[in-house]
Amino acid sequence: MKRKFMMKSNKPLFFNSGWLFATLLTFYFIHDTTAEDWIQKADMPIPRLFFSVAATDSQLYTIGGMLAEPVDFVDAYDPDEDKWVQKASLPAARAGVVTSIVDGKIYAIGGWSGQAPALGTVEEYDPATDTWTQKADMPTPRSFFTATAVGGKIYAIGGIAQNVGPVLPTVEEYDPTTDTWTQKTDMPTPVSGMAAASIDGKIYLIGGTPAVQGPVLETVQEYDPSSDAWAEKADMPTPRTALALAPLGGKIYALGGTDVVQGPGLTTVEIYNPDSDTWTESPEMPTARVFLGVGTIANKIYAVGGVAEGLGPAILPTVEQFTPSGLSVAPLEKYRTTWGHIKKAD
């Protein structure tokens, strides 16, 4: 399969005298973006549905998914070069897989394969060696759930055991150092098709549906792993399912999804501030997306793939980059992000 790569460059615009000074200023203005903007980037090599995105410090990984059948595809996107590279495939084809990152390694969890019920499979991917390793299965096999890392552990939340439900309230904690799972307190409002992100040691579970056919919720549920306790927070302005979240700059960006099960996609982007428990509007995405993937690198948000409506039929290959205002990316002010987790660089 042919893969198209694109390269971009930036040139200093002024200061004919003092080359070093001009170069430093050029670097600063390129990276200290204050205007909010969406930019088209290189398309995914193989568009598919029900895939997962995992973001390391420098690359986005698209993992698994579905065309006519579940696939084992893994591709890595380099924002600096705006190009995609094929990586080692999943050990087995899986759709609906959920990913989370701990200590630079990606954990692919759950989903389904073929017509079988949901899976509890866990596989660890090491970007440094481009290899996969089998890990202990999740105790409760499921799909349409979410998983987020906090404090070196991964929390798998909600979802359904089979494609027809029922929706599960289950929360299970995975410790990569011991390769073991522990049962935690159930979520107050069971949902599937939701999204989750973690900031400052807490997990925020947003949107979703309490039943396979709806209704679609605007609910925000906060989970504190340190106390194993849940709390209700301010509702999201737009009820949504099949959305994606990007934690960035101490806030959570909620992108896309749909407000009707299997309905048209939304371009909506709304920002949640956990400190004030409030929501604000953000510039909309150029492309309406349902079941999209999202990752953050160097204070930029990448919206990847998905479909324009319901379950298709046209799967989107497009990738769009968003730079929120007021987030500097100067060398000493970068943030390191993983899928669902954010912290200041060392």
C-alpha positions as CSV (number, residue, x, y, z in Angstrom):
1,M,0.0,0.0,0.0
2,K,1.4,3.4,-1.0
3,R,1.9,6.0,1.7
4,K,2.2,9.7,0.9
5,F,4.5,11.9,3.0
6,M,4.6,15.7,3.1
7,M,7.4,17.9,4.3
8,K,7.2,21.5,5.5
9,S,9.7,24.2,6.3
10,N,9.8,27.6,8.1
11,K,12.1,30.5,7.1
12,P,13.1,33.7,8.9
13,L,11.3,36.7,7.6
14,F,13.4,39.6,8.8
15,F,16.6,40.8,10.5
16,N,19.2,40.6,7.7
17,S,21.9,41.5,10.2
18,G,22.5,39.4,13.2
19,W,21.8,35.8,11.9
20,L,21.7,34.2,15.3
21,F,19.3,36.8,16.7
22,A,17.0,36.4,13.7
23,T,17.0,32.6,14.0
24,L,16.1,32.8,17.7
25,L,13.3,35.2,17.0
26,T,12.0,33.0,14.2
27,F,12.0,30.0,16.5
28,Y,10.1,31.9,19.1
29,F,7.4,33.2,16.8
30,I,6.9,29.8,15.2
31,H,6.4,28.1,18.6
32,D,4.7,30.8,20.7
33,T,1.3,30.7,19.0
34,T,-1.4,33.0,20.4
35,A,-4.1,32.7,17.8
36,E,-6.4,29.7,17.9
37,D,-6.4,28.0,14.5
38,W,-7.2,24.6,12.8
39,I,-4.7,23.4,10.2
40,Q,-5.0,20.5,7.8
41,K,-2.2,17.8,8.1
42,A,-1.2,14.7,6.3
43,D,-4.0,12.1,6.0
44,M,-4.0,8.8,7.8
45,P,-2.5,6.1,5.6
46,I,-5.3,3.6,6.1
47,P,-8.6,5.2,7.4
48,R,-10.7,2.9,9.6
49,L,-13.3,3.0,12.3
50,F,-13.2,2.1,16.0
51,F,-9.4,2.6,16.2
52,S,-7.5,4.2,19.1
53,V,-5.0,7.0,19.3
54,A,-2.1,7.0,21.8
55,A,0.1,10.1,22.0
56,T,3.7,9.9,23.3
57,D,6.0,12.9,23.7
58,S,6.7,13.1,20.0
59,Q,4.4,10.9,18.0
60,L,0.7,9.8,17.6
61,Y,0.0,6.1,17.2
62,T,-3.2,4.9,15.5
63,I,-3.9,1.3,16.7
64,G,-6.3,-1.3,15.5
65,G,-9.8,-0.5,14.2
66,M,-12.2,-1.9,11.6
67,L,-12.8,-1.8,7.9
68,A,-15.1,-4.7,6.8
69,E,-13.5,-6.7,9.6
70,P,-11.3,-5.8,12.6
71,V,-7.7,-5.0,11.6
72,D,-4.3,-5.1,13.2
73,F,-2.9,-1.9,11.7
74,V,-0.5,0.4,13.7
75,D,0.8,3.6,12.2
76,A,2.8,6.4,13.8
77,Y,2.5,10.1,12.9
78,D,5.4,12.5,13.4
79,P,4.1,16.1,13.7
80,D,7.5,17.7,13.1
81,E,7.8,16.0,9.6
82,D,4.0,15.7,9.0
83,K,4.3,12.1,7.9
84,W,3.1,8.6,8.8
85,V,5.2,5.5,9.2
86,Q,3.9,1.9,9.4
87,K,4.7,0.1,12.7
88,A,4.6,-3.5,14.0
89,S,1.0,-4.8,13.8
90,L,-1.1,-5.8,16.8
91,P,-0.6,-9.5,17.6
92,A,-4.2,-10.0,16.6
93,A,-6.8,-7.9,14.8
94,R,-9.0,-5.9,17.1
95,A,-11.6,-3.1,16.8
96,G,-12.8,-0.9,19.7
97,V,-9.4,-1.3,21.4
98,V,-8.7,1.3,24.0
99,T,-5.1,2.6,24.7
100,S,-3.4,4.2,27.6
101,I,0.3,5.1,28.3
102,V,2.5,4.4,31.3
103,D,6.2,5.1,31.4
104,G,6.4,5.5,27.6
105,K,4.7,2.2,26.8
106,I,1.3,1.9,25.2
107,Y,-1.3,-0.6,26.6
108,A,-3.9,-1.8,24.1
109,I,-6.9,-3.1,26.1
110,G,-10.3,-4.8,25.3
111,G,-12.4,-4.3,22.1
112,W,-13.6,-7.1,19.9
113,S,-12.5,-9.4,17.1
114,G,-14.9,-10.7,14.4
115,Q,-18.3,-11.8,15.7
116,A,-17.0,-12.8,19.1
117,P,-18.1,-11.1,22.4
118,A,-16.0,-8.3,23.8
119,L,-12.4,-9.1,24.8
120,G,-10.3,-8.6,27.9
121,T,-7.0,-8.8,26.0
122,V,-4.1,-6.6,27.1
123,E,-1.0,-6.1,25.0
124,E,1.9,-3.8,25.7
125,Y,3.7,-1.9,22.9
126,D,7.2,-0.5,23.3
127,P,7.8,2.4,20.8
128,A,11.5,2.2,21.4
129,T,11.7,-1.4,20.1
130,D,8.5,-1.5,18.0
131,T,7.5,-4.7,19.7
132,W,4.3,-6.1,21.4
133,T,4.1,-8.2,24.6
134,Q,1.1,-10.1,26.0
135,K,-0.1,-9.0,29.5
136,A,-2.7,-10.2,32.0
137,D,-6.2,-10.0,30.7
138,M,-8.7,-7.4,32.0
139,P,-11.1,-9.3,34.4
140,T,-14.2,-7.9,32.7
141,P,-14.1,-8.2,28.9
142,R,-15.7,-5.2,27.2
143,S,-15.9,-2.7,24.4
144,F,-17.0,0.9,24.1
145,F,-15.4,1.6,27.4
146,T,-12.5,4.0,28.3
147,A,-9.2,3.7,30.0
148,T,-7.0,6.4,31.5
149,A,-3.6,6.4,33.3
150,V,-3.1,8.1,36.7
151,G,-0.1,7.6,39.0
152,G,1.4,4.8,36.9
153,K,-1.8,2.8,36.9
154,I,-4.5,2.4,34.3
155,Y,-8.2,2.6,35.1
156,A,-10.6,0.8,32.7
157,I,-14.1,2.2,33.1
158,G,-17.6,1.3,31.9
159,G,-18.5,0.0,28.5
160,I,-20.5,-3.1,27.4
161,A,-19.8,-6.8,27.5
162,Q,-21.4,-7.5,24.2
163,N,-22.6,-5.3,21.3
164,V,-26.2,-5.3,22.6
165,G,-25.3,-4.3,26.2
166,P,-26.1,-4.0,29.1
167,V,-24.0,-1.0,30.0
168,L,-21.5,-1.8,32.8
169,P,-20.6,0.4,35.8
170,T,-17.4,-1.6,36.3
171,V,-14.0,0.1,37.2
172,E,-10.9,-2.0,37.2
173,E,-7.3,-0.8,38.0
174,Y,-4.3,-2.2,36.1
175,D,-0.8,-2.0,37.6
176,P,1.8,-2.5,34.8
177,T,4.7,-3.1,37.4
178,T,2.9,-6.2,38.8
179,D,0.8,-7.1,35.7
180,T,-2.3,-7.4,38.0
181,W,-5.9,-6.0,38.0
182,T,-7.9,-4.7,41.0
183,Q,-11.6,-4.1,41.3
184,K,-12.6,-0.5,42.2
185,T,-15.8,1.4,43.1
186,D,-18.4,1.3,40.3
187,M,-19.2,4.6,38.6
188,P,-22.4,6.2,39.8
189,T,-24.0,6.5,36.3
190,P,-23.0,3.6,34.0
191,V,-22.2,4.8,30.5
192,S,-20.7,3.5,27.2
193,G,-19.4,5.5,24.3
194,M,-18.0,8.2,26.7
195,A,-14.6,9.7,26.8
196,A,-12.2,10.2,29.8
197,A,-9.1,12.4,30.6
198,S,-7.0,12.8,33.7
199,I,-5.7,16.0,35.2
200,D,-4.0,16.6,38.6
201,G,-4.5,13.0,39.6
202,K,-8.2,12.8,38.9
203,I,-10.2,11.2,36.1
204,Y,-13.0,13.0,34.3
205,L,-15.6,10.8,32.5
206,I,-17.6,12.9,30.1
207,G,-20.7,12.2,28.0
208,G,-21.8,8.8,26.7
209,T,-25.1,6.8,26.8
210,P,-26.6,4.7,29.7
211,A,-28.1,2.3,27.1
212,V,-27.0,1.0,23.7
213,Q,-29.7,3.0,22.0
214,G,-29.4,6.2,24.1
215,P,-30.3,8.7,25.4
216,V,-27.1,10.7,24.9
217,L,-25.8,12.4,28.1
218,E,-24.0,15.6,29.0
219,T,-22.9,14.1,32.4
220,V,-19.5,14.7,33.9
221,Q,-18.3,12.3,36.6
222,E,-15.1,12.8,38.5
223,Y,-13.1,9.8,39.9
224,D,-10.4,10.2,42.5
225,P,-8.1,7.1,42.5
226,S,-6.5,8.1,45.7
227,S,-9.8,7.9,47.6
228,D,-11.6,5.5,45.2
229,A,-14.5,7.9,45.2
230,W,-16.8,9.5,42.6
231,A,-18.3,13.0,42.4
232,E,-20.7,14.7,40.0
233,K,-19.5,17.8,38.2
234,A,-21.0,20.5,36.0
235,D,-22.7,19.1,32.9
236,M,-21.2,19.5,29.4
237,P,-23.2,22.1,27.5
238,T,-23.7,19.8,24.5
239,P,-24.8,16.2,25.2
240,R,-22.5,13.9,23.3
241,T,-21.4,10.3,22.7
242,A,-18.6,8.9,20.5
243,L,-16.6,12.1,21.3
244,A,-12.9,12.5,22.3
245,L,-11.1,14.5,25.0
246,A,-7.8,16.2,25.0
247,P,-6.3,17.4,28.3
248,L,-4.1,20.4,27.7
249,G,-2.9,23.4,29.9
250,G,-4.9,22.2,32.9
251,K,-8.2,22.1,30.9
252,I,-10.0,19.4,29.0
253,Y,-11.1,19.9,25.4
254,A,-14.2,17.9,24.3
255,L,-14.3,17.4,20.6
256,G,-16.8,16.1,18.1
257,G,-19.1,13.1,18.6
258,T,-22.8,13.1,18.1
259,D,-25.9,14.2,20.2
260,V,-28.0,11.4,18.7
261,V,-27.0,7.7,18.7
262,Q,-25.8,6.9,15.2
263,G,-26.6,10.5,14.2
264,P,-24.7,13.2,12.3
265,G,-21.3,14.2,13.6
266,L,-20.6,17.5,15.4
267,T,-17.9,20.1,14.9
268,T,-18.4,21.2,18.5
269,V,-15.5,21.9,20.8
270,E,-16.1,22.8,24.4
271,I,-13.5,23.4,27.2
272,Y,-13.9,22.2,30.8
273,N,-11.9,23.8,33.6
274,P,-11.7,21.4,36.6
275,D,-10.5,24.1,38.9
276,S,-13.7,26.2,38.5
277,D,-16.0,23.4,37.4
278,T,-17.1,25.5,34.4
279,W,-17.4,25.1,30.6
280,T,-16.5,27.6,27.8
281,E,-16.8,27.5,24.0
282,S,-13.8,26.9,21.7
283,P,-13.5,27.3,17.9
284,E,-15.2,24.5,16.1
285,M,-13.4,21.7,14.2
286,P,-13.4,22.2,10.4
287,T,-14.8,18.6,9.9
288,A,-17.7,17.0,11.8
289,R,-16.5,13.7,13.3
290,V,-18.0,10.8,15.2
291,F,-15.7,8.1,16.7
292,L,-12.7,10.3,16.1
293,G,-9.3,9.8,17.7
294,V,-7.5,12.7,19.5
295,G,-4.0,13.2,20.9
296,T,-1.9,16.1,22.1
297,I,1.7,16.8,21.4
298,A,3.6,20.0,22.3
299,N,0.5,22.0,23.2
300,K,-1.3,21.1,19.9
301,I,-4.4,19.0,19.6
302,Y,-4.7,16.5,16.7
303,A,-8.2,15.3,15.6
304,V,-7.8,12.1,13.6
305,G,-10.2,10.1,11.4
306,G,-13.7,9.0,12.4
307,V,-16.9,9.3,10.3
308,A,-19.2,12.2,9.4
309,E,-22.3,10.4,10.6
310,G,-23.3,7.4,12.6
311,L,-21.3,4.3,11.5
312,G,-20.4,5.6,8.1
313,P,-20.3,4.7,5.3
314,A,-17.4,7.0,4.4
315,I,-14.5,6.8,6.8
316,L,-12.5,10.0,7.1
317,P,-8.7,10.0,6.5
318,T,-8.2,13.6,7.5
319,V,-6.1,14.9,10.3
320,E,-6.5,18.4,11.7
321,Q,-4.3,20.3,14.1
322,F,-5.5,22.8,16.6
323,T,-3.4,25.3,18.6
324,P,-5.2,26.8,21.6
325,S,-4.4,30.5,22.3
326,G,-2.1,31.4,25.1
327,L,-0.2,28.1,25.3
328,S,3.5,28.8,24.6
329,V,5.7,26.0,23.3
330,A,9.0,27.6,24.1
331,P,11.8,25.0,24.8
332,L,11.5,25.3,28.6
333,E,7.7,25.4,28.7
334,K,6.7,22.2,26.8
335,Y,4.2,19.9,28.4
336,R,4.6,16.1,28.1
337,T,1.2,14.5,27.4
338,T,0.0,10.9,27.2
339,W,-3.5,9.8,26.1
340,G,-5.6,11.1,29.0
341,H,-2.8,12.5,31.2
342,I,-0.8,15.7,31.3
343,K,2.2,17.0,33.3
344,K,5.0,19.6,33.1
345,A,8.2,18.6,31.4
346,D,11.2,17.7,33.7
